[in-house]
């Protein structure tokens, strides 16, 4: 299954993916109407359907319909809005009327009726909803990728992308099916954990050590805790998918930095150094992350 289209960010990401793939803009507002995210009685333009079909690897929407229905005689008006008949009001939750709309004057068969077009649009939606985050583009990459520097307003915004639904414990969550890969959300220059590095380069390495600045722990306890953590992470051989708070001007957004693993050459019982080993995350190829572990 692909990821669902549930938030404005999903539609924006889809719009950007279409632009990268076919070099034609389809606005996120248009996509929201097609999915019914914005209630409307609009019928998408044929040109828009052609673009979506091309994005899925077909020559045009007619070719898509031929492949999926075996019917090559299809009438689709090149208009943006078709109002439903006044005696059959359109429910707000359904963007396209399913019955009562006239066929093209030249059509003589039920196969040309608007209900068929609704079915075709539904098929496009199913294909896009299931494939936009599952199929690979011509370069062999999934269209939905989290890239270094991308920002998120909250931990929930990115945790859900990985199928993690957490309410209280929002950082250090393990990926489903990947117990040695965690989603990490540290704070830059944390007063206890530090998490320091070169912010101008989006931290190619992150230096981490525990030493509360409020003096709540003595030196012996600090040394013991850091040593224990060093030995633990050596044993775990963990990867960290890292989103860091405090790098943006607002100070609250979380910036995706990439995937990190422990730098064995520069880590010791006193501090840990995490090294970036990937700048992007393909949400539909998470298995490949296991190859990045030491």
Secondary structure, DSSP 8 states (H G I E B T S, - for coil): ------SHHHHHHHHHHHHHHHS----HHHHHHHHTSS---B---HHHHHHHHHHTT-SSHHHHHHHHHS---------SB----TTS---TT-SS--SS----TT--SGGGSHHHHHHHHHHHHHHHHHHTTTSB-TTS-BS-EEETT-EESSHHHHHGGGT---SS--SSEEETTEEEEEEE--BTTBTTTB-B--GGGT-SEEEE----TT--S-HHHHHHHHHHHHHHHHHHT-EEEEEEET-STTS-SEEEEEEEEE-TTT-BTTBEEEEEEESEEETT-GGGGGGG--
